[in-house]
Amino acid sequence: MPLLARSVQAPLHIHVRRGAVADLGRILADGRVSAGGDVAVVVGPGQGERIADLIRPSLKTADVFTTTGGTLDAALELAAKLRTRQYDAVVGIGGGTTVDTAKYAANRWGLPMISVATSLANDGIASPVASLINDGVKGSYGVHIPFGVIVDLDFVETGPDRVNRGGIGDVISNISALADWELARQMRGEPVDGLAASLARMGAEAVLAMPGDLTDDAFVTVLAEALISSGLAMAVSGSSRPASGGCHEIMHAIDSLFPGTASHGELAGMGALFCTFLRGDDRRFAQMADCLARHLLPRVPSDVDLTADQFVEAVTFAPRTRPDRYTILEHLAMTPDEISGRLADYVEAVQSH
């Protein structure tokens, strides 16, 4: 008999609303994650005290751990602390760095992990990947997808706008990543997972078309759900392929060569726009350029204080960040002089748009 369906790992619970952190005890109990609140809560240094005060009334027996740095060493240190007591689950509350550290530590001992996002910087909130720094280099580590994903709109609203805008860039970069995946199918016969592609595309299309901005709950909810959908796409495909192509190669190259330039999502969005220009997809280029401009995201290297020469160096280096990946960058195999020429045309196209 042919296989008629497949099982897909996905979070058991997804909540996007206000007041979620303060209501965490009830959410975990209702979701049968922890009836008594015996959980390890992981917070970052920035909002740790505020979060601890909010959860205490509903999670009286929880232990709160503070982590910082987003490094593999920090995740291993946290994992060691989790062995001191029996926990029902690990709850990571904060931005991507805190959540990824909690993901990795929980995965070490097979503990259920609940991701509670207080910002919308990237699609890591629901992905089966933990991005951690090891020996100064950021790497991606496979982990179990979170058992639950919670986004507290109260925290998102009071967080830095620039951090949350990064999530917009990360989501719409899916459009470019999917085009790269299709190119790899055409040129190398790489299989494309249709379900994963659909999940990644739906979120990106929703954000591209959604009016409003980060002051609007409806827009923020769509953005949060799009980031979750992107994480699910990666879980379905078993790789970051549906959300990471030449756009992320450029982002990782800039991070390696010029650390601290801009956030993950800001660079991914700019990289996606450049890759879309290289493909000659005028319709998509216009859509993405409008979206990035509308949400005050960088579009050209000078927006993130990179010179043209630095950007050319990054694009030249980019394929080395993912040697097994085939994207528009590998396809064109441009020399530095060719990249410089295309960059000049790209900047002109963005400015005239």
C-alpha positions in Angstrom: 0.0 0.0 0.0 1.4 3.5 -0.9 2.1 5.9 1.9 -0.9 8.2 1.9 0.1 10.7 4.6 3.1 11.7 6.7 3.6 12.7 10.3 4.9 16.2 10.8 6.5 17.6 14.0 4.8 20.8 15.1 4.2 22.7 18.3 1.3 21.3 20.3 0.3 24.8 21.4 0.5 28.2 19.7 -0.6 31.4 21.4 -0.2 34.9 20.1 -1.8 37.4 22.4 -1.4 40.0 25.1 -0.7 39.0 28.7 0.7 35.6 27.8 3.7 35.8 30.1 1.7 36.7 33.2 -0.8 33.9 32.4 2.0 31.4 31.7 1.1 29.0 34.6 -2.5 28.6 33.4 -1.3 28.1 29.7 1.1 25.4 30.8 -1.5 23.7 32.9 -4.3 23.9 30.3 -1.8 22.5 27.7 -0.9 19.6 30.0 2.7 20.7 29.9 3.0 21.2 33.7 0.1 21.0 36.1 2.2 22.1 39.1 4.5 24.6 37.5 7.7 22.6 38.0 9.5 24.1 35.1 12.8 25.8 34.5 12.3 29.3 33.2 15.2 30.7 31.2 15.5 34.5 30.8 18.0 37.0 29.4 19.7 39.7 31.4 17.7 42.6 30.0 14.1 41.8 31.1 14.8 38.9 33.5 13.6 40.6 36.7 10.4 41.9 35.1 9.6 38.5 33.7 10.4 36.8 37.0 8.0 39.2 38.8 5.2 38.5 36.3 5.4 34.7 36.4 5.9 34.2 40.2 2.1 34.3 41.0 1.3 31.6 38.6 4.5 29.6 38.7 5.5 29.5 42.4 7.6 26.3 42.1 9.5 27.3 39.0 13.3 27.9 39.0 14.4 31.0 37.1 17.8 30.9 35.3 19.5 33.8 33.6 21.6 33.3 30.6 23.6 35.6 28.4 25.8 35.6 25.3 24.1 33.1 23.1 27.1 30.9 23.0 27.4 27.1 22.9 29.3 27.3 26.3 26.4 29.2 27.8 23.9 26.6 26.5 26.0 23.7 27.9 26.3 25.6 31.3 22.5 25.9 31.4 22.1 22.2 30.5 24.2 21.3 33.4 22.0 23.3 35.8 18.9 21.5 34.4 20.2 18.2 35.8 19.9 19.4 39.4 16.2 18.8 39.6 13.3 17.0 37.8 11.5 19.5 35.5 8.4 19.1 33.5 9.7 21.4 30.8 12.1 24.2 30.0 10.5 27.6 29.2 12.7 30.1 27.3 11.4 33.6 27.6 13.0 36.5 25.6 14.6 37.2 22.3 16.2 34.8 19.9 19.4 34.5 21.8 17.7 33.4 25.0 15.2 31.1 23.3 18.0 29.4 21.2 20.1 28.8 24.4 17.1 27.3 26.1 16.3 25.1 23.1 19.7 23.6 23.0 19.9 23.0 26.7 16.5 21.4 26.8 17.4 19.2 23.8 20.5 17.8 25.6 18.3 16.0 28.1 15.2 15.5 26.0 13.1 17.9 28.0 10.0 19.6 26.4 10.8 23.2 25.5 8.3 26.1 25.4 9.4 29.1 23.3 8.0 32.4 24.7 9.0 35.2 22.4 9.1 38.8 23.6 10.4 40.1 20.3 9.9 39.2 16.6 13.5 39.5 15.3 13.6 36.2 13.3 11.9 32.9 12.6 13.9 31.1 15.3 11.0 31.3 17.7 9.5 28.1 16.3 12.3 26.5 14.3 14.1 23.2 15.0 17.4 25.1 15.0 19.5 26.8 17.7 21.9 29.5 16.5 24.8 29.7 18.9 28.3 31.2 18.8 31.1 28.7 19.2 34.7 29.9 19.1 33.6 33.2 17.7 31.6 31.7 14.8 27.8 31.5 14.8 26.6 28.0 13.9 23.3 26.3 13.5 22.5 23.2 15.7 19.6 20.9 15.1 17.2 20.6 18.1 13.7 19.4 18.7 11.0 21.8 17.6 9.5 23.7 20.6 6.5 21.9 22.1 4.7 25.2 22.4 5.2 28.7 21.0 3.9 31.7 22.8 4.2 35.4 21.7 3.3 38.1 24.2 2.2 41.2 22.3 2.6 43.3 25.4 6.4 42.6 25.4 6.6 43.0 21.6 4.9 46.4 21.8 7.4 47.7 24.4 10.5 46.2 22.7 12.8 48.1 20.4 11.2 48.7 17.0 14.4 48.0 15.2 14.5 44.5 16.7 11.0 43.6 15.6 11.4 45.2 12.2 14.2 42.6 11.6 11.5 39.9 11.7 9.9 41.5 8.7 13.1 41.3 6.7 13.6 37.6 7.8 10.1 36.6 6.7 10.1 38.2 3.3 13.5 36.7 2.6 11.6 33.4 2.3 10.5 34.6 -1.2 14.1 34.7 -2.3 15.1 31.5 -0.5 12.2 29.6 -2.2 13.3 30.9 -5.6 16.8 29.6 -4.9 15.4 26.2 -3.9 13.5 26.0 -7.2 16.7 27.0 -9.1 18.5 24.1 -7.3 15.8 21.8 -8.4 16.1 22.9 -12.0 19.9 22.9 -12.2 20.9 20.1 -9.8 17.7 18.0 -9.4 17.5 18.9 -5.7 14.0 17.8 -4.4 11.7 20.5 -3.2 9.3 19.8 -0.4 6.0 21.3 -1.5 4.5 21.4 2.0 7.5 23.2 3.4 7.6 25.6 0.5 3.9 26.4 1.0 4.3 27.1 4.7 7.3 29.4 4.1 5.6 31.2 1.2 2.3 31.8 2.9 3.9 33.7 5.8 6.0 35.8 3.5 3.1 36.7 1.2 0.9 37.6 4.2 3.5 40.1 5.5 4.1 41.5 2.0 0.4 42.2 1.6 -0.6 43.2 5.1 -1.2 46.9 5.7 -0.3 48.5 9.0 2.9 48.5 11.0 4.3 47.4 14.4 1.9 49.7 16.2 -1.0 47.6 14.9 -1.9 44.4 16.7 -3.3 42.9 13.6 -0.1 43.4 11.7 2.1 42.1 14.6 -0.1 39.0 14.9 0.3 38.3 11.2 4.1 38.8 11.5 4.3 36.5 14.5 2.3 33.8 12.8 4.4 34.2 9.6 7.6 33.6 11.7 6.0 30.5 13.3 5.0 29.2 9.9 8.6 29.7 8.6 9.9 27.7 11.6 7.4 24.9 10.8 8.6 24.9 7.2 12.1 24.2 8.3 10.8 21.4 10.6 8.8 19.8 7.7 11.8 19.9 5.3 14.4 18.9 7.8 16.6 21.8 6.8 16.6 25.6 6.7 16.2 25.4 2.9 12.7 26.9 2.7 13.9 30.0 4.6 17.5 30.3 3.7 19.2 30.9 0.4 21.6 33.4 -1.1 20.0 36.0 1.1 21.2 34.2 4.2 24.6 33.4 2.7 25.1 37.1 2.3 23.9 37.7 5.8 26.3 35.1 7.3 29.2 36.5 5.2 28.6 40.0 6.5 28.4 38.7 10.1 31.7 36.9 9.6 33.6 39.7 7.8 32.0 42.7 9.4 30.4 41.6 12.8 28.0 43.9 14.4 26.9 45.5 11.2 23.1 44.9 11.6 20.7 42.3 12.8 20.0 38.9 11.2 16.6 40.0 9.8 17.8 43.4 8.5 20.7 41.7 6.6 18.5 38.8 5.4 16.0 41.3 3.9 18.6 43.3 2.1 20.3 40.2 0.9 17.0 38.9 -0.4 16.3 42.1 -2.3 19.8 42.0 -3.9 19.3 38.3 -4.9 15.9 39.0 -6.4 17.5 41.8 -8.4 20.1 39.3 -9.7 17.3 37.0 -10.9 15.7 39.8 -12.9 12.4 39.3 -11.2 11.1 42.9 -11.5 7.6 42.2 -10.0 9.0 40.6 -6.8 11.8 43.2 -6.6 9.2 46.0 -6.6 7.1 44.2 -3.9 10.0 43.6 -1.6 11.6 47.0 -2.1 8.2 48.6 -1.2 7.8 46.4 1.9 11.3 47.1 3.2 11.0 50.8 2.6 7.6 50.9 4.3 9.0 49.3 7.4 12.2 51.4 7.5 14.4 48.4 6.8 17.8 48.7 5.0 17.9 48.1 1.2 21.3 49.1 0.1 24.7 48.6 1.8 25.1 52.3 2.8 21.9 51.8 4.9 23.9 49.6 7.2 27.2 51.6 6.9 28.8 49.2 4.5 30.9 50.5 1.6 30.4 49.1 -1.9 33.7 47.3 -1.6 32.8 45.7 1.7 29.5 44.5 0.2 31.3 43.1 -2.8 33.7 41.3 -0.5 30.8 39.8 1.4 29.0 38.6 -1.7 32.2 37.1 -3.0 32.6 35.2 0.3 29.0 34.3 0.7 28.9 30.9 -1.0 31.6 29.7 1.4 29.2 30.0 4.3 27.0 27.2 3.0 29.2 25.1 0.7 26.4 22.5 0.0 23.8 25.1 -1.0 23.0 26.1 -4.6 21.6 29.6 -5.0 21.6 32.4 -7.5 25.1 33.3 -6.2 26.5 29.9 -7.0 24.6 29.9 -10.3 26.0 33.2 -11.5 29.5 32.6 -10.0 30.3 36.3 -10.4 33.8 37.7 -10.1 34.3 40.7 -7.7 34.3 43.1 -10.7 31.0 41.6 -12.0 29.5 41.9 -8.5 30.6 45.5 -8.3 28.9 46.2 -11.6 25.7 44.5 -10.6 25.7 46.3 -7.2 25.9 49.7 -8.9 22.9 48.8 -11.1 21.1 47.5 -8.0 21.6 50.7 -6.0 20.4 52.7 -9.0 17.3 50.5 -9.3 16.5 50.8 -5.6 16.9 54.6 -5.6 14.7 55.0 -8.7 12.0 52.7 -7.3 
